[in-house]
Amino acid sequence: MRKFLTILISLALLSGVAAPALRAQQPSAEVRQASVRLAGSILVGGRAYDYLQSLTDKFGGRLSGSTSYQRSAEWAAAEFRAMGVSDVRLEPFTLEQKLFQEAGAAAVLIPDRESNNAFNAFNLNWGARLSPLPFAHVGMEDAELIARLAEKGQPVEVEFEYQNRTGGAAQTANVVAEIRGRERPDEWIIVGAHLDSWDFGTGAQDNGSGCAMVLEAARAIMSLGQPPRRSIRFALWGGEEQGLIGSRAYVEAHERELKNCVAVLNTDNGAGHPKGWKVEGREDVSKAMQPISKSLLEDLSGGGLSPEASFDTDHGFFMLRGIPALDLWVDMEPYGKIHHKSSDTLDKLDRHSLAGGSAIVAVTAYALAERAERLAPQLERKAVGELLQKANMIEMLKAFGFWK
């Protein structure tokens, strides 16, 4: 409680303090006051942990296209409506699948990277497409045994039995809720996290924690009693684990209005101790974020700005359209230990870090929605290509057909 009160007092004191070099771009007094209220609502008596507990304990693993995923999406939509958000919808998209094809080999076995024969869930294909051969992975130590035997030149036989069943294409949906802006409703910030998980565990860190932050940010902003200047859309994406399918479907379905998207905020790195935001390689976004980070986020342990750029989560296809993207930056050590494992369960999370991350997401979203000018311009295609080249991502994106 002492930490919570210190954060609130520090935010309140900052309402009248600004570094001279940044004074002209500092958030207004009204935004600072709203930020104090948002942080207080989340850090004292917030519901982030309750949202996460419901997701993990009630629905468990949320594999895209499964019944548990559909039920969790309907639950999330009901939670948004219970906050008072009137514009809530399930936006459908299709998970495509292909039939197996004849091939010379019987199967492909892939060694895992974890010790003690532990398993990580993963997918070798983007787009939820079935491979022409059945794939499976074996524990690291078992794989090393197979390799040692093969190195001696003796035949190695592996007996396997698959109990896997696959169907045809499946319909699933993103959950989208919108708070309409009071002055510029056609301009919008989108705040997202992926709702789906692998079914090894209950997806607490990956990415129930991110969903809890998005829900909590929406609840806190609604509690202010007045919508921000711009609209804020809250999205819980499906199909992320199969290759960012849900967020890509959204970008394609809303292509005509993407020019009005001011920024995308994404949280998919778990609920480790928060550090700030990754700016996805954009120096202009980093400079524009500095006043918000220094005056509103620093005492929430979220004042850092990392230039790191990646394409491994749902900001990716927005970034390819030149939209300023922010990915929540946290300590990844707790996440890495249980990522895609059966041990990704609620008991591993730190409640304070979850609340802190939620506060950073809420304050940032509100500040960007209230900002008089846009955070940064949308980049033209040439500039996006240069950014991708600098981040050594362009060849990978070309290989997947995402960049031509």
Summary of the structure (lengths in Angstrom):
residues: 404
radius of gyration: 22.1
end to end distance: 52.5
largest distance: 75.8
contacts: 1393
relative contact order: 0.16
helix: 44%
strand: 16%
